[in-house]
Amino acid sequence: MVDKVYKADLPRLRKALEELREEFSNLGSSDTNWTKLRIEPLLKHLDALERLLYSEEFSGESSRLRKGVVMFHSDLVYLRENVKALEKVLQSEKKPVK
């Protein structure tokens, strides 16, 4: 089996990105369209990872995939850092302008 954390975190990260997409769309006043710029590309990346991970092509590859856990971990770091950064941007966008 591929890293359990990886498989568990992908849905959690998808949910976080979908919630961020909703919150950014509710703002409506941002100068930058963060949904198009970062959220949609990150969701597409997640889609591709999940399609590959659960495809029949790789279903029997668990021993070889286990050797690549470092690469899978880098995907998680990339996605987690982007979610954190987007959350910070969202908080700054929510602050009232003085």
Long-range contacts (C-beta under 8 A, 24 or more apart in sequence): 1-62, 1-66, 2-53, 2-62, 2-65, 2-66, 2-69, 2-72, 3-66, 3-69, 3-72, 3-73, 5-76, 6-53, 6-69, 6-72, 6-73, 6-75, 6-76, 7-53, 9-76, 9-79, 9-80, 10-46, 10-49, 10-50, 10-53, 13-46, 13-76, 13-79, 13-80, 13-83, 14-43, 14-46, 16-83, 17-42, 17-43, 17-46, 17-83, 17-86, 18-43, 20-83, 20-86, 20-87, 20-90, 23-90, 24-90, 24-93, 27-90, 27-93, 27-94, 29-93, 30-93, 34-86, 34-89, 34-90, 38-82, 38-86, 39-86, 42-79, 42-82, 42-83, 45-75, 45-79, 46-79, 49-75
